[in-house]
Structure formats: C-alpha cells, structure tokens
Amino acid sequence: MTDVIEIVCGIDSNYAPHLAVMLKSLAQYNQRHRFRIHVLHDSIPDELRQRVESCNKELEINWINAANHKVLAFEGFGHISRATYLRLMMIDVLDPAIKRVLYLDVDIVINGDILSLWTTSLGDKACAAVPDAWISAEKFAKKWNLPGQGRYFNAGVMLFDLDKLREKPYMEQAIKILAKPDNGCDWADQDALNVVFW
C-alpha cells in the first residue's frame, strides 16, 4: 500500500457518467493503492453525485463546488465544456497540505498501475505532461512568439507540484490569457497552459 494518491478532476453534469467510468477503471487496476479524489464541479445535483459514489464505493471522493469561481465565466465551445477551466482553480480550493496531485480528464480509461506516473520526479518543474501528437510545437511557438525549443503538451493528464504552483502565478497567468477578447486559444485552457509553462 502506498501513501494516498491525490487525484483532481473537473466536471459538469454532462460528464458525471464519464467520471464514474474513469474512476471505476482507476480502482480496478490500482487496488493496492489508496486514492483521494477531488472533483471540482459546477453545482452538479446531489443525485448525480450519489450515483457516481454508488459505482465507486471503494474510493474517497471529495466534491468541491466551484460554481462561483471566476473561471466559469469563460464559455465552452465545440466539444470543449467550460468544466475544462476548473483545473485552473485547483490551488484556490485544495488543502494547502496537499503537495502533489495528478490531474485526470474524465474522458479517459485507465488500464494499468499509475504508481510510476504518480512517483515521477518533477525536479524543479511545476508539472509534467505528455507531448500532444496532433499539434505542432513549432507552429504553436511561432503563433505565440515563444522563445527556444519547447514541446506542446496535452493537458488531459498532468502531474503537478502544488507548492511550485503556489510559488508563482502560473494559473493566474493562464486565466489572464483566457480573459482577453479573441484570445487565440484554439484549445481553450490547454493552449493557455502551454504558453505559461513553455
């Protein structure tokens, strides 16, 4: 048994079924680990929360209502729900004693042990993520006038050092980018996070 693994997700009511499935897959393939799940949500009904919990009785789920947070002023578009922005507020609502979290989008299925991901060394970095195979880092850097060589990452699975996030205003900078009219973020907060962490 490892120490508790802190998981963060963000959902609205439409994504509650996805959350239930993702958590079930997490529990199924990680039975020797203890998890605490922090679900940032936009006032989803008690009934939906109870249904998610009934499917995942082995997990400790901490529901955090984020309905009044400023990130929910941003509009979703296309297939991107405004719930995507909830990850930007995690340091505002999580217990300061929590030092590391694994953020997971709820539209994924887990099919293996995540311990090696959870224990990945971040060195002096605030986060780790996987490069996105579909978006050109070179074109992204040119669009945003970013220096040097970087890699564009997918924000669906990210490991965060929360102390590092609290030291510098990374999330606030991402929010400021998104707040600009015609902000140019084709992939919503994923683009903003890539600019900030470049």
N, CA, C and O of each residue as an XYZ file, in Angstrom:
792
protein
N       0.848     -1.199      0.000
C       0.000      0.000      0.000
C       0.879      1.242      0.000
O       1.790      1.356      0.820
N       0.614      2.183     -0.919
C       1.372      3.427     -0.980
C       0.641      4.481     -0.163
O      -0.487      4.261      0.277
N       1.284      5.624      0.040
C       0.598      6.772      0.625
C      -0.548      7.159     -0.301
O      -0.619      6.708     -1.444
N      -1.435      7.993      0.203
C      -2.603      8.365     -0.595
C      -2.170      9.074     -1.881
O      -1.279      9.923     -1.869
N      -2.810      8.714     -2.971
C      -2.592      9.357     -4.272
C      -3.725     10.349     -4.482
O      -4.900      9.980     -4.479
N      -3.360     11.606     -4.662
C      -4.350     12.682     -4.793
C      -4.680     12.888     -6.274
O      -3.804     13.201     -7.081
N      -5.958     12.706     -6.615
C      -6.432     12.857     -7.994
C      -7.355     14.060     -8.067
O      -8.195     14.252     -7.187
N      -7.209     14.868     -9.103
C      -8.099     16.004     -9.330
C      -8.777     15.850    -10.685
O      -8.139     15.502    -11.679
N     -10.084     16.115    -10.709
C     -10.869     16.101    -11.953
C     -11.778     17.328    -11.957
O     -12.051     17.909    -10.906
N     -12.237     17.713    -13.123
C     -13.200     18.799    -13.236
C     -14.354     18.367    -14.123
O     -14.138     17.880    -15.233
N     -15.599     18.544    -13.633
C     -16.755     18.097    -14.430
C     -17.934     19.046    -14.310
O     -18.027     19.850    -13.382
N     -18.832     18.925    -15.281
C     -20.191     19.430    -15.139
C     -21.110     18.216    -15.174
O     -20.632     17.085    -15.254
N     -22.406     18.430    -15.116
C     -23.350     17.310    -15.026
C     -23.235     16.350    -16.200
O     -23.406     15.142    -16.035
N     -22.946     16.878    -17.382
C     -22.859     16.020    -18.569
C     -21.729     14.999    -18.473
O     -21.779     13.945    -19.107
N     -20.710     15.319    -17.678
C     -19.544     14.444    -17.593
C     -19.556     13.525    -16.376
O     -18.586     12.807    -16.135
N     -20.642     13.540    -15.608
C     -20.720     12.656    -14.441
C     -20.606     11.180    -14.827
O     -19.900     10.442    -14.139
N     -21.269     10.710    -15.896
C     -21.101      9.296    -16.286
C     -19.658      8.965    -16.671
O     -19.168      7.879    -16.362
N     -18.979      9.894    -17.343
C     -17.585      9.683    -17.715
C     -16.718      9.568    -16.470
O     -15.822      8.727    -16.401
N     -16.992     10.422    -15.488
C     -16.247     10.357    -14.229
C     -16.416      8.995    -13.572
O     -15.445      8.399    -13.106
N     -17.654      8.502    -13.537
C     -17.917      7.210    -12.899
C     -17.113      6.096    -13.561
O     -16.558      5.236    -12.878
N     -17.050      6.114    -14.889
C     -16.314      5.077    -15.627
C     -14.809      5.214    -15.403
O     -14.115      4.225    -15.168
N     -14.314      6.450    -15.478
C     -12.879      6.651    -15.273
C     -12.446      6.190    -13.885
O     -11.417      5.532    -13.734
N     -13.240      6.540    -12.876
C     -12.892      6.143    -11.507
C     -12.974      4.635    -11.323
O     -12.160      4.049    -10.609
N     -13.953      4.005    -11.964
C     -14.068      2.544    -11.863
C     -12.827      1.883    -12.472
O     -12.303      0.918    -11.916
N     -12.363      2.398    -13.603
C     -11.160      1.822    -14.222
C      -9.929      2.086    -13.359
O      -9.045      1.234    -13.263
N      -9.866      3.249    -12.736
C      -8.755      3.567    -11.842
C      -8.701      2.575    -10.684
O      -7.643      2.030    -10.369
N      -9.846      2.348    -10.058
C      -9.903      1.445     -8.908
C      -9.601      0.004     -9.309
O      -8.924     -0.721     -8.579
N     -10.103     -0.405    -10.466
C      -9.937     -1.788    -10.899
C      -8.471     -2.156    -11.099
O      -8.053     -3.256    -10.738
N      -7.695     -1.254    -11.667
C      -6.303     -1.559    -11.990
C      -5.313     -1.078    -10.923
O      -4.100     -1.216    -11.082
N      -5.842     -0.514     -9.839
C      -4.957      0.032     -8.804
C      -5.452     -0.324     -7.411
O      -5.515      0.531     -6.528
N      -5.800     -1.574     -7.221
C      -6.428     -1.988     -5.979
C      -5.502     -1.901     -4.770
O      -5.978     -1.844     -3.636
N      -4.194     -1.890     -4.992
C      -3.281     -1.850     -3.842
C      -2.962     -0.432     -3.399
O      -2.205     -0.238     -2.447
N      -3.527      0.559     -4.071
C      -3.266      1.951     -3.719
C      -4.493      2.594     -3.070
O      -5.629      2.169     -3.280
N      -4.229      3.615     -2.291
C      -5.309      4.401     -1.685
C      -5.392      5.744     -2.401
O      -4.382      6.414     -2.618
N      -6.606      6.120     -2.761
C      -6.817      7.361     -3.506
C      -7.707      8.318     -2.739
O      -8.569      7.911     -1.960
N      -7.478      9.605     -2.980
C      -8.430     10.640     -2.588
C      -8.755     11.404     -3.863
O      -7.868     11.984     -4.490
N     -10.015     11.404     -4.241
C     -10.449     12.020     -5.496
C     -11.076     13.374     -5.198
O     -12.047     13.457     -4.446
N     -10.532     14.429     -5.780
C     -11.072     15.781     -5.611
C     -11.792     16.148     -6.910
O     -11.159     16.340     -7.949
N     -13.108     16.242     -6.838
C     -13.900     16.534     -8.030
C     -14.361     17.983     -7.974
O     -15.217     18.343     -7.165
N     -13.789     18.807     -8.837
C     -14.207     20.200     -8.966
C     -15.414     20.218     -9.895
O     -15.346     19.691    -11.005
N     -16.512     20.816     -9.457
C     -17.731     20.725    -10.274
C     -18.533     22.018    -10.243
O     -18.332     22.890     -9.397
N     -19.437     22.101    -11.187
C     -20.275     23.272    -11.381
C     -21.680     22.980    -10.844
O     -22.642     22.913    -11.610
N     -21.789     22.808     -9.527
C     -23.082     22.581     -8.862
C     -23.856     21.400     -9.437
O     -25.049     21.526     -9.715
N     -23.204     20.263     -9.620
C     -23.954     19.118    -10.121
C     -24.886     18.611     -9.014
O     -24.539     18.688     -7.836
N     -26.052     18.099     -9.379
C     -27.055     17.702     -8.383
C     -26.578     16.572     -7.468
O     -25.738     15.754     -7.842
N     -27.143     16.556     -6.259
C     -26.814     15.516     -5.285
C     -27.055     14.122     -5.854
O     -26.277     13.201     -5.601
N     -28.120     13.968     -6.611
C     -28.467     12.650     -7.164
C     -27.340     12.118     -8.048
O     -26.983     10.943     -7.973
N     -26.788     12.990     -8.880
C     -25.696     12.558     -9.757
C     -24.458     12.192     -8.942
O     -23.783     11.206     -9.238
N     -24.166     12.981     -7.928
C     -23.011     12.679     -7.077
C     -23.190     11.319     -6.397
O     -22.254     10.523     -6.311
N     -24.393     11.076     -5.924
C     -24.663      9.798     -5.261
C     -24.532      8.625     -6.226
O     -24.073      7.550     -5.841
N     -24.931      8.828     -7.468
C     -24.811      7.755     -8.462
C     -23.353      7.458     -8.770
O     -22.977      6.295     -8.920
N     -22.525      8.500     -8.868
C     -21.085      8.288     -9.082
C     -20.493      7.538     -7.896
O     -19.718      6.599     -8.076
N     -20.856      7.950     -6.687
C     -20.333      7.298     -5.481
C     -20.782      5.851     -5.372
O     -20.017      4.997     -4.925
N     -22.013      5.568     -5.775
C     -22.522      4.191     -5.676
C     -21.769      3.251     -6.604
O     -21.695      2.051     -6.341
N     -21.212      3.778     -7.680
C     -20.406      2.970     -8.606
C     -18.973      2.811     -8.126
O     -18.241      1.951     -8.617
N     -18.572      3.638     -7.166
C     -17.170      3.679     -6.745
C     -17.063      3.763     -5.222
O     -16.434      4.672     -4.679
N     -17.682      2.812     -4.554
C     -17.743      2.838     -3.090
C     -16.378      2.676     -2.438
O     -16.199      3.044     -1.277
N     -15.411      2.127     -3.177
C     -14.081      1.900     -2.618
C     -13.210      3.147     -2.617
O     -12.100      3.129     -2.086
N     -13.705      4.227     -3.208
C     -12.906      5.439     -3.332
C     -13.434      6.547     -2.426
O     -14.640      6.669     -2.212
N     -12.516      7.350     -1.899
C     -12.879      8.544     -1.138
C     -13.011      9.704     -2.121
O     -12.038     10.097     -2.766
N     -14.218     10.246     -2.227
C     -14.463     11.323     -3.188
C     -14.793     12.609     -2.436
O     -15.701     12.648     -1.606
N     -14.040     13.649     -2.743
C     -14.212     14.971     -2.143
C     -14.807     15.889     -3.208
O     -14.122     16.283     -4.151
N     -16.083     16.224     -3.051
C     -16.781     17.073     -4.019
C     -16.560     18.535     -3.663
O     -16.832     18.947     -2.536
N     -16.066     19.324     -4.617
C     -15.783     20.737     -4.382
C     -16.598     21.565     -5.373
O     -16.331     21.565     -6.575
N     -17.589     22.264     -4.846
C     -18.463     23.077     -5.698
C     -17.730     24.371     -6.078
O     -17.390     25.187     -5.221
N     -17.501     24.530     -7.369
C     -16.745     25.678     -7.871
C     -17.626     26.650     -8.633
O     -17.133     27.442     -9.437
N     -18.932     26.594     -8.384
C     -19.884     27.344     -9.198
C     -19.627     28.842     -9.225
O     -19.953     29.506    -10.208
N     -19.049     29.382     -8.163
C     -18.858     30.831     -8.099
C     -17.450     31.279     -8.493
O     -17.118     32.458     -8.373
N     -16.629     30.347     -8.959
C     -15.259     30.735     -9.308
C     -15.233     31.465    -10.652
O     -16.024     31.172    -11.549
N     -14.320     32.407    -10.771
C     -14.258     33.261    -11.972
C     -13.969     32.485    -13.253
O     -14.314     32.957    -14.337
N     -13.345     31.307    -13.163
C     -13.025     30.586    -14.396
C     -14.288     30.137    -15.127
O     -14.254     29.905    -16.335
N     -15.393     30.014    -14.411
C     -16.619     29.562    -15.065
C     -17.309     30.676    -15.845
O     -18.366     30.455    -16.438
N     -16.722     31.864    -15.850
C     -17.214     32.933    -16.721
C     -16.807     32.684    -18.169
O     -17.402     33.243    -19.090
N     -15.783     31.838    -18.368
C     -15.347     31.521    -19.723
C     -16.341     30.558    -20.362
O     -16.890     29.678    -19.697
N     -16.560     30.736    -21.642
C     -17.500     29.891    -22.369
C     -16.808     28.652    -22.920
O     -15.654     28.704    -23.346
N     -17.528     27.543    -22.904
C     -17.061     26.375    -23.631
C     -17.329     26.591    -25.112
O     -18.065     27.504    -25.486
N     -16.743     25.766    -25.945
C     -17.028     25.859    -27.381
C     -16.748     24.520    -28.033
O     -15.881     23.761    -27.599
N     -17.510     24.247    -29.099
C     -17.365     22.957    -29.768
C     -17.609     21.838    -28.765
O     -18.605     21.849    -28.042
N     -16.697     20.877    -28.728
C     -16.831     19.758    -27.796
C     -16.214     20.057    -26.438
O     -16.236     19.209    -25.545
N     -15.659     21.269    -26.274
C     -14.981     21.620    -25.031
C     -15.966     22.269    -24.063
O     -16.484     23.356    -24.321
N     -16.214     21.594    -22.954
C     -17.094     22.106    -21.909
C     -16.361     23.160    -21.088
O     -15.134     23.125    -20.989
N     -17.086     24.079    -20.509
C     -16.428     25.065    -19.643
C     -15.863     24.415    -18.378
O     -15.084     25.040    -17.658
N     -16.245     23.183    -18.107
C     -15.665     22.456    -16.969
C     -14.161     22.275    -17.139
O     -13.460     22.041    -16.155
N     -13.653     22.377    -18.356
C     -12.212     22.243    -18.579
C     -11.433     23.291    -17.800
O     -10.295     23.049    -17.399
N     -12.040     24.461    -17.584
C     -11.338     25.552    -16.914
C     -11.189     25.319    -15.406
O     -10.414     26.011    -14.747
N     -11.919     24.360    -14.865
C     -11.897     24.147    -13.425
C     -10.513     23.768    -12.907
O     -10.187     24.059    -11.757
N      -9.696     23.124    -13.739
C      -8.351     22.745    -13.278
C      -7.518     23.979    -12.927
O      -6.577     23.887    -12.139
N      -7.855     25.123    -13.503
C      -7.093     26.343    -13.258
C      -7.274     26.885    -11.838
O      -6.505     27.740    -11.398
N      -8.286     26.392    -11.124
C      -8.577     26.916     -9.794
C      -8.180     25.963     -8.684
O      -8.500     26.212     -7.521
N      -7.491     24.876     -9.012
C      -7.227     23.849     -8.001
C      -6.470     24.389     -6.785
O      -6.770     23.999     -5.657
N      -5.501     25.275     -6.993
C      -4.742     25.761     -5.844
C      -5.570     26.694     -4.967
O      -5.214     26.941     -3.815
N      -6.664     27.209     -5.503
C      -7.536     28.081     -4.711
C      -8.401     27.293     -3.733
O      -8.848     27.840     -2.725
N      -8.639     26.026     -4.018
C      -9.625     25.275     -3.225
C      -9.072     24.039     -2.527
O      -9.702     23.525     -1.602
N      -7.915     23.554     -2.946
C      -7.366     22.359     -2.311
C      -6.650     22.715     -1.013
O      -6.100     23.806     -0.866
N      -6.670     21.782     -0.089
C      -5.995     21.933      1.196
C      -4.511     22.240      0.955
O      -3.855     21.518      0.204
N      -3.972     23.294      1.574
C      -2.548     23.626      1.385
C      -1.603     22.503      1.788
O      -0.440     22.498      1.383
N      -2.084     21.559      2.576
C      -1.238     20.429      2.982
C      -0.986     19.464      1.825
O      -0.058     18.658      1.885
N      -1.802     19.539      0.776
C      -1.623     18.664     -0.387
C      -0.488     19.215     -1.234
O      -0.538     20.361     -1.682
N       0.523     18.410     -1.450
C       1.738     18.865     -2.127
C       1.815     18.460     -3.604
O       2.497     19.113     -4.394
N       1.121     17.393     -3.969
C       1.208     16.855     -5.327
C      -0.160     16.316     -5.717
O      -0.843     15.690     -4.906
N      -0.559     16.561     -6.967
C      -1.811     15.992     -7.470
C      -1.601     15.493     -8.892
O      -0.757     15.989     -9.639
N      -2.392     14.506     -9.229
C      -2.453     14.019    -10.603
C      -3.798     14.460    -11.159
O      -4.848     14.007    -10.703
N      -3.758     15.354    -12.154
C      -4.994     15.803    -12.794
C      -5.330     14.834    -13.920
O      -4.480     14.509    -14.748
N      -6.584     14.376    -13.941
C      -7.049     13.469    -14.990
C      -8.338     13.995    -15.614
O      -9.310     14.262    -14.908
N      -8.345     14.143    -16.934
C      -9.606     14.375    -17.625
C     -10.478     13.143    -17.416
O      -9.970     12.034    -17.250
N     -11.788     13.342    -17.426
C     -12.670     12.212    -17.133
C     -13.041     11.403    -18.377
O     -13.737     10.394    -18.268
N     -12.593     11.826    -19.537
C     -12.906     11.064    -20.749
C     -11.782     10.080    -21.089
O     -11.516      9.809    -22.259
N     -11.137      9.559    -20.064
C     -10.094      8.553    -20.267
C     -10.465      7.282    -19.513
O     -11.291      7.299    -18.601
N      -9.841      6.188    -19.912
C      -9.970      4.915    -19.201
C      -8.559      4.485    -18.818
O      -7.640      4.540    -19.636
N      -8.399      4.062    -17.583
C      -7.096      3.655    -17.065
C      -6.994      2.138    -17.146
O      -7.895      1.429    -16.698
N      -5.904      1.639    -17.712
C      -5.776      0.187    -17.882
C      -4.460     -0.353    -17.316
O      -3.917     -1.343    -17.807
N      -3.962      0.316    -16.275
C      -2.733     -0.159    -15.653
C      -2.460      0.558    -14.347
O      -3.210      1.439    -13.929
N      -1.372      0.161    -13.716
C      -0.953      0.745    -12.439
C      -0.404      2.151    -12.691
O       0.449      2.338    -13.558
N      -0.888      3.131    -11.940
C      -0.430      4.508    -12.161
C       0.659      4.941    -11.184
O       1.030      6.115    -11.158
N       1.171      4.022    -10.391
C       2.163      4.403     -9.382
C       3.396      5.048    -10.006
O       3.903      6.041     -9.486
N       3.885      4.491    -11.124
C       5.094      5.061    -11.729
C       4.836      6.483    -12.236
O       5.734      7.325    -12.208
N       3.630      6.745    -12.691
C       3.272      8.103    -13.095
C       3.230      9.017    -11.876
O       3.792     10.112    -11.894
N       2.562      8.562    -10.817
C       2.427      9.341     -9.595
C       3.785      9.684     -8.979
O       3.955     10.772     -8.429
N       4.739      8.777     -9.065
C       6.041      8.981     -8.416
C       7.090      9.583     -9.351
O       8.262      9.664     -8.984
N       6.692     10.002    -10.538
C       7.616     10.635    -11.475
C       8.279     11.850    -10.828
O       7.608     12.684    -10.220
N       9.597     11.940    -10.965
C      10.315     13.095    -10.427
C      10.041     14.324    -11.286
O      10.147     14.277    -12.512
N       9.694     15.405    -10.636
C       9.466     16.661    -11.350
C      10.681     17.579    -11.286
O      10.697     18.636    -11.917
N      11.697     17.177    -10.526
C      12.863     18.051    -10.395
C      12.435     19.408     -9.874
O      11.761     19.503     -8.849
N      12.828     20.461    -10.584
C      12.441     21.807    -10.164
C      11.255     22.339    -10.963
O      10.964     23.534    -10.928
N      10.579     21.457    -11.678
C       9.446     21.865    -12.521
C       8.137     21.818    -11.750
O       8.006     21.093    -10.765
N       7.175     22.599    -12.210
C       5.859     22.647    -11.564
C       4.940     21.542    -12.041
O       3.994     21.175    -11.342
N       5.207     21.003    -13.228
C       4.302     19.981    -13.759
C       5.002     19.083    -14.769
O       6.091     19.379    -15.260
N       4.334     17.983    -15.054
C       4.768     17.069    -16.114
C       3.534     16.699    -16.924
O       2.432     16.589    -16.388
N       3.738     16.509    -18.225
C       2.640     16.139    -19.119
C       3.224     15.430    -20.336
O       4.441     15.377    -20.516
N       2.351     14.895    -21.156
C       2.768     14.151    -22.347
C       2.646     15.052    -23.582
O       1.638     15.740    -23.742
N       3.654     15.056    -24.451
C       3.531     15.847    -25.686
C       2.308     15.431    -26.488
O       1.972     14.250    -26.568
N       1.653     16.413    -27.074
C       0.473     16.161    -27.896
C       0.929     15.827    -29.318
O       1.631     16.609    -29.959
N       0.519     14.661    -29.794
C       0.976     14.184    -31.105
C       0.326     14.924    -32.269
O       0.790     14.817    -33.404
N      -0.738     15.669    -32.002
C      -1.516     16.253    -33.089
C      -1.253     17.743    -33.310
O      -1.708     18.308    -34.305
N      -0.538     18.374    -32.411
C      -0.329     19.817    -32.518
C       1.166     20.109    -32.650
O       1.979     19.636    -31.857
N       1.504     20.891    -33.661
C       2.899     21.223    -33.936
C       3.408     22.244    -32.921
O       2.890     23.358    -32.836
N       4.423     21.857    -32.157
C       5.025     22.782    -31.197
C       5.661     23.969    -31.919
O       5.642     25.095    -31.420
N       6.220     23.706    -33.086
C       6.876     24.779    -33.850
C       5.867     25.843    -34.271
O       6.116     27.040    -34.128
N       4.726     25.392    -34.791
C       3.684     26.342    -35.209
C       3.097     27.072    -34.011
O       2.802     28.265    -34.081
N       2.930     26.347    -32.916
C       2.389     26.962    -31.704
C       3.330     28.043    -31.186
O       2.886     29.130    -30.816
N       4.623     27.750    -31.159
C       5.608     28.720    -30.684
C       5.630     29.964    -31.567
O       5.752     31.086    -31.075
N       5.510     29.753    -32.868
C       5.509     30.885    -33.797
C       4.268     31.747    -33.579
O       4.352     32.975    -33.567
N       3.132     31.104    -33.410
C       1.870     31.835    -33.201
C       1.949     32.712    -31.962
O       1.479     33.850    -31.969
N       2.549     32.179    -30.887
C       2.577     32.884    -29.619
C       3.907     33.601    -29.362
O       4.120     34.152    -28.282
N       4.793     33.590    -30.354
C       6.092     34.261    -30.228
C       6.854     33.762    -28.994
O       7.345     34.551    -28.186
N       6.939     32.444    -28.875
C       7.594     31.817    -27.728
C       9.052     31.509    -28.067
O       9.346     31.092    -29.188
N       9.956     31.705    -27.127
C      11.388     31.527    -27.409
C      11.829     30.071    -27.325
O      11.188     29.246    -26.675
N      12.928     29.779    -27.991
C      13.599     28.490    -27.823
C      12.810     27.300    -28.328
O      11.836     27.443    -29.068
N      13.248     26.132    -27.917
C      12.628     24.879    -28.325
C      11.761     24.353    -27.183
O      12.251     24.153    -26.071
N      10.514     24.135    -27.446
C       9.605     23.591    -26.448
C       8.785     22.471    -27.051
O       8.931     22.152    -28.231
N       7.930     21.879    -26.249
C       7.048     20.825    -26.743
C       5.629     21.130    -26.269
O       5.405     21.438    -25.099
N       4.700     21.042    -27.174
C       3.298     21.285    -26.839
C       2.749     20.034    -26.175
O       2.893     18.935    -26.711
N       2.115     20.188    -25.003
C       1.613     19.029    -24.267
C       0.097     18.968    -24.262
O      -0.591     19.972    -24.447
N      -0.398     17.769    -24.047
C      -1.827     17.551    -23.855
C      -2.123     17.707    -22.376
O      -1.425     17.131    -21.541
N      -3.149     18.478    -22.040
C      -3.443     18.792    -20.639
C      -4.406     17.801    -19.989
O      -4.879     18.046    -18.880
N      -4.701     16.697    -20.651
C      -5.654     15.731    -20.111
C      -5.125     14.897    -18.968
O      -5.898     14.406    -18.145
N      -3.805     14.730    -18.906
C      -3.160     14.009    -17.805
C      -1.941     14.832    -17.412
O      -0.986     14.945    -18.182
N      -1.975     15.407    -16.208
C      -0.871     16.256    -15.763
C      -0.557     15.985    -14.298
O      -1.454     15.843    -13.467
N       0.725     15.917    -14.005
C       1.197     15.757    -12.635
C       1.692     17.123    -12.162
O       2.525     17.743    -12.823
N       1.186     17.593    -11.024
C       1.517     18.929    -10.536
C       2.197     18.889     -9.169
O       1.805     18.126     -8.286
N       3.218     19.724     -9.014
C       3.788     20.046     -7.716
C       3.050     21.305     -7.254
O       3.288     22.392     -7.780
N       2.168     21.162     -6.285
C       1.322     22.287     -5.890
C       2.105     23.394     -5.191
O       1.740     24.565     -5.294
N       3.165     23.044     -4.488
C       3.991     24.095     -3.883
C       4.594     24.994     -4.956
O       4.660     26.212     -4.791
N       5.031     24.387     -6.054
C       5.581     25.183     -7.158
C       4.485     26.041     -7.791
O       4.732     27.187     -8.167
N       3.276     25.487     -7.909
C       2.169     26.272     -8.462
C       1.814     27.444     -7.562
O       1.389     28.499     -8.032
N       1.992     27.246     -6.266
C       1.660     28.318     -5.316
C       2.741     29.392     -5.261
O       2.469     30.531     -4.881
N       3.967     29.031     -5.641
C       5.074     29.990     -5.591
C       4.980     31.038     -6.692
O       5.352     32.193     -6.485
N       4.491     30.645     -7.846
C       4.420     31.555     -8.987
C       3.002     31.544     -9.551
O       2.298     30.541     -9.432
N       2.579     32.645    -10.161
C       1.180     32.759    -10.594
C       0.894     32.090    -11.950
O       0.318     32.709    -12.845
N       1.303     30.826    -12.088
C       1.086     30.141    -13.369
C      -0.393     30.117    -13.760
O      -0.761     30.495    -14.872
N      -1.221     29.672    -12.837
C      -2.646     29.530    -13.159
C      -3.295     30.892    -13.392
O      -4.146     31.042    -14.269
N      -2.891     31.869    -12.610
C      -3.435     33.220    -12.798
C      -3.029     33.770    -14.161
O      -3.819     34.453    -14.813
N      -1.810     33.479    -14.595
C      -1.368     33.922    -15.919
C      -2.201     33.263    -17.014
O      -2.569     33.914    -17.992
N      -2.497     31.982    -16.855
C      -3.330     31.282    -17.836
C      -4.725     31.894    -17.885
O      -5.296     32.069    -18.961
N      -5.267     32.216    -16.716
C      -6.595     32.834    -16.649
C      -6.586     34.192    -17.347
O      -7.546     34.536    -18.038
N      -5.522     34.960    -17.177
C      -5.424     36.273    -17.831
C      -5.379     36.136    -19.353
O      -5.972     36.942    -20.071
N      -4.681     35.122    -19.837
C      -4.659     34.879    -21.287
C      -6.065     34.592    -21.789
O      -6.497     35.141    -22.803
N      -6.774     33.731    -21.074
C      -8.123     33.344    -21.491
C      -9.108     34.494    -21.395
O     -10.093     34.520    -22.132
N      -8.865     35.446    -20.502
C      -9.788     36.559    -20.289
C      -9.713     37.604    -21.401
O     -10.595     38.455    -21.515
N      -8.668     37.541    -22.215
C      -8.536     38.520    -23.294
C      -9.540     38.229    -24.401
O      -9.730     37.071    -24.774
N     -10.187     39.270    -24.932
C     -11.082     39.052    -26.079
C     -10.290     38.467    -27.248
O      -9.143     38.845    -27.484
N     -10.913     37.546    -27.973
C     -10.222     36.908    -29.107
C      -8.828     36.430    -28.686
O      -7.821     36.781    -29.300
N      -8.800     35.628    -27.633
C      -7.521     35.231    -27.034
C      -6.677     34.300    -27.897
O      -5.505     34.082    -27.591
N      -7.243     33.750    -28.963
C      -6.461     32.903    -29.858
C      -6.209     31.496    -29.347
O      -5.419     30.753    -29.929
N      -6.875     31.130    -28.266
C      -6.690     29.796    -27.682
C      -7.624     28.800    -28.376
O      -8.780     28.637    -27.984
N      -7.110     28.148    -29.396
C      -7.914     27.191    -30.155
C      -8.328     25.995    -29.309
O      -9.378     25.395    -29.542
N      -7.494     25.650    -28.319
C      -7.766     24.507    -27.441
C      -7.952     24.967    -25.992
O      -7.514     24.315    -25.044
N      -8.626     26.129    -25.862
C      -9.032     26.640    -24.555
C      -7.856     26.714    -23.580
O      -6.781     27.203    -23.927
N      -8.069     26.225    -22.363
C      -7.035     26.370    -21.331
C      -5.800     25.532    -21.616
O      -4.734     25.809    -21.067
N      -5.917     24.520    -22.458
C      -4.728     23.746    -22.827
C      -3.711     24.647    -23.509
O      -2.517     24.575    -23.218
N      -4.186     25.497    -24.417
C      -3.283     26.447    -25.071
C      -2.696     27.423    -24.056
O      -1.494     27.690    -24.068
N      -3.541     27.950    -23.184
C      -3.068     28.919    -22.195
C      -2.015     28.294    -21.280
O      -1.010     28.931    -20.963
N      -2.242     27.063    -20.861
C      -1.266     26.384    -20.003
C       0.043     26.137    -20.749
O       1.122     26.240    -20.165
N      -0.050     25.814    -22.037
C       1.173     25.618    -22.822
C       1.976     26.907    -22.953
O       3.206     26.877    -22.914
N       1.300     28.023    -23.108
C       2.018     29.301    -23.165
C       2.721     29.582    -21.833
O       3.890     29.967    -21.805
N       2.004     29.388    -20.754
C       2.537     29.707    -19.427
C       3.719     28.814    -19.056
O       4.704     29.288    -18.490
N       3.623     27.528    -19.371
C       4.667     26.578    -18.965
C       5.759     26.396    -20.030
O       6.687     25.615    -19.818
N       5.673     27.084    -21.144
C       6.639     26.922    -22.232
C       8.063     27.081    -21.747
O       9.000     26.974    -22.537
